[in-house]
Amino acid sequence: MSTRVVVLGAGFGGLELTTILSDAFGDGIDIMLIDKSDTFVFGFSKLDVMFGRRMPADVRHRYSDIVKPGVRFLQSTVRSIDPAARGVMTDDGKFEADVLVVALGADLDPAATPGLVEGGNEFYTVARAFALRDVLPRFERGPAIIGVTGKSFKCPPAPSEAALLLHDYLTARGRREAAEISVVMPFGTPIPPSPDTSQAILAAFAERGIRFVKDSLVKALDPGRKVAMLSDGTEMPYELFLGVPVHRVPQVVVESGLAADAYGWVPVNKKTLETNFPGVYAVGDVNGVGTPKAGVFAEGAARVVAAAIIAQLRGGPSPEAYKGAGSCYVEFGHDQVGRVDVDFLSGPKPTGIFKEPSEALVAEKADFGSSRLQRWFGRPPSARA
Ligand SMILES: Cc1cc2nc3c(=O)[nH]c(=O)nc-3n(C[C@H](O)[C@H](O)[C@H](O)COP(=O)(O)OP(=O)(O)OC[C@H]3O[C@@H](n4cnc5c(N)ncnc54)[C@H](O)[C@@H]3O)c2cc1C
């Protein structure tokens, strides 16, 4: 009987893992890939859609398009996980695995910030980011805040990117002079592991008149008075609020005992990504390995777990330890993209090497997306991300 691998979550981590195992074993492995959604959307596509650069239909990639030997995709919601038995209950039945991979990402909890749902907009869920496409054209004047509401959040450059793209968007509409843009972040600099990237972002903010409010979180909004309340007690008026909602461990993962509570990301062996339960791995945003929550890190983690499964099944040597390294593209506006190559785990402290924004990096980012689509879904290389 083939080894049964059950992968929970078809995001960056789940898709990469499934692809590598299918490439390695073909029909000789039994992979069940489970996701509640019917489509995959890249995180960065949310910014493209909200600022009107792409149409929603163009950035949704249907899981039904995945045709890979050894892989079955099931659209279903995971209701419970039994890590000791490597069993999973879904809306469509129960599944047992020889190897179980939890790649369910980070859940978003806009309701955890009082006033955000009623009086603001968040741009991290697909639904709300896409809805902003119709909200932003109605913003005419006044203060706009891009505000982070929790310390741990996906894609640390995203709030800065949103501010720079909002600047371009308002400039194109002739509304920039009537608006003030501020970014509220819980860090002292935009990208703490990379002083050069932070400096470049702060220079871009200064050039465009964007205010950076450091070491602060938005704790609540008062929609009646249209003010945001910050962690240090100060208030900032807003006309447009674009929020990064509180991130939490998916409830089904907390209930499984894999995580201690909603804010305790799943503990794993830093080298292998295995949880405290043998044969159960946690890959990507859901784990607490200490890397930023970003697709490139989820993908890197998936490669390490795939190598471990391949070594286990073929009896080869143990794979190299997870390095926690990856390259993140950063939208600088003015049709330019920069890049930061970060390494979180191999040295005594995280480092980040900055590559100046350029048009060449715009093309490299597009290629990053289309190459993933080709690998994960079997699309032609010309397909855009
Ligand atoms: C605005 C924005 C911009 C970003 N830009 C970048 C970028 O440029 N580069 C980058 O590397 N990263 C970027 N990211 C971050 C990136 O999207 C995530 O870090 C990445 O998707 C994490 O991968 P993952 O596999 O851990 O989880 P996810 O990709 O979140 O996948 C988890 C999957 O689990 C499914 N799921 C959850 N619960 C259940 C359940 N109970 N039952 C069934 N299925 C379930 C979800 O539907 C989802 O498909 C960005 C994010 C945002 C919000």
The ligand as an ORCA input file, in Angstrom:
! r2SCAN-3c Opt
* xyz 0 1
  C      -1.382     41.820      1.521
  C      -0.432     40.651      1.590
  C       0.710     40.638      0.801
  C       1.601     39.567      0.862
  N       2.703     39.577      0.052
  C       3.581     38.548      0.121
  C       4.731     38.525     -0.728
  O       4.948     39.431     -1.547
  N       5.600     37.479     -0.601
  C       5.377     36.464      0.290
  O       6.198     35.533      0.357
  N       4.294     36.457      1.112
  C       3.400     37.468      1.026
  N       2.283     37.468      1.845
  C       2.154     36.425      2.885
  C       1.677     35.099      2.337
  O       0.458     35.249      1.633
  C       1.479     34.091      3.467
  O       2.511     34.214      4.404
  C       1.492     32.687      2.892
  O       0.345     32.505      2.094
  C       1.542     31.626      3.986
  O       1.484     30.351      3.426
  P       0.859     29.126      4.250
  O       0.942     27.961      3.325
  O       1.480     29.028      5.578
  O      -0.650     29.535      4.521
  P      -1.780     30.056      3.526
  O      -1.209     30.403      2.197
  O      -2.526     31.084      4.284
  O      -2.680     28.764      3.301
  C      -3.470     28.204      4.316
  C      -4.632     27.489      3.651
  O      -5.367     26.762      4.666
  C      -6.737     26.837      4.355
  N      -7.491     26.587      5.596
  C      -7.420     27.291      6.747
  N      -8.222     26.731      7.685
  C      -8.806     25.651      7.094
  C      -9.703     24.638      7.550
  N     -10.181     24.619      8.802
  N     -10.079     23.669      6.682
  C      -9.590     23.649      5.410
  N      -8.735     24.579      4.935
  C      -8.343     25.547      5.761
  C      -6.938     28.225      3.788
  O      -8.078     28.265      2.944
  C      -5.631     28.441      2.999
  O      -5.748     28.147      1.629
  C       1.350     38.504      1.770
  C       0.189     38.491      2.542
  C      -0.695     39.548      2.448
  C      -1.953     39.510      3.286
*
